[in-house]
C-alpha cells in the first residue's frame, strides 16, 4: 500500500513538474523525486523490521519479565535501523518507536 501511494504521488508530481517550467528543470525535479521515492521505499522496508522488534516490547508492556527479555534484541534492531534510515519521516518514526520502548523499559526498571 505505501508503495502504491508513493507511485501515485510520483506520477502526479511528475505531471505537475513537466507542465511547469523548462524540460531541464522538470528532469532535475523528476530525478530528485525519484530519489525521494526510493528513500521512502527503503525506509518503509527498514522500519517494518524495527516496528516488529518494538512491538515485541510494546505488546509485553504489562509483563515486565517478557518486555525485558525482548529489550536487548529490540534495542539492537533500532540502533541498526538508526544508521540506515534515509528520510526525515523515517527518522521521526524510528525516534517514536525508540521513545515507546525506552518508556516501557523505564517503567519495568530495565
Residue pairs with C-beta under 8 A, 6 or more apart in sequence:
2 40
2 41
2 44
3 41
3 44
6 37
6 40
6 41
7 37
9 37
10 33
10 34
10 37
13 29
13 33
14 26
14 30
14 33
17 25
17 26
17 29
17 30
17 33
18 26
18 30
20 26
36 87
39 86
39 87
39 90
40 87
40 89
40 90
42 84
42 86
43 85
43 86
43 87
43 89
43 90
43 93
44 90
46 81
46 84
46 85
46 90
47 81
47 85
47 90
47 93
47 94
47 97
49 77
49 81
50 77
50 78
50 81
50 94
50 97
51 97
53 70
53 73
53 74
53 77
53 78
54 74
54 78
54 97
54 98
54 100
54 101
56 70
56 73
56 74
57 67
57 70
57 71
57 74
57 100
57 101
57 104
57 105
58 100
58 101
58 104
60 66
60 67
60 70
61 67
61 104
61 107
61 108
64 107
64 108
64 109
64 110
67 104
67 105
67 108
67 110
68 105
68 108
68 110
71 101
71 105
71 110
74 101
75 101
78 94
78 97
78 98
78 101
81 94
82 91
82 94
82 98
85 91
85 94
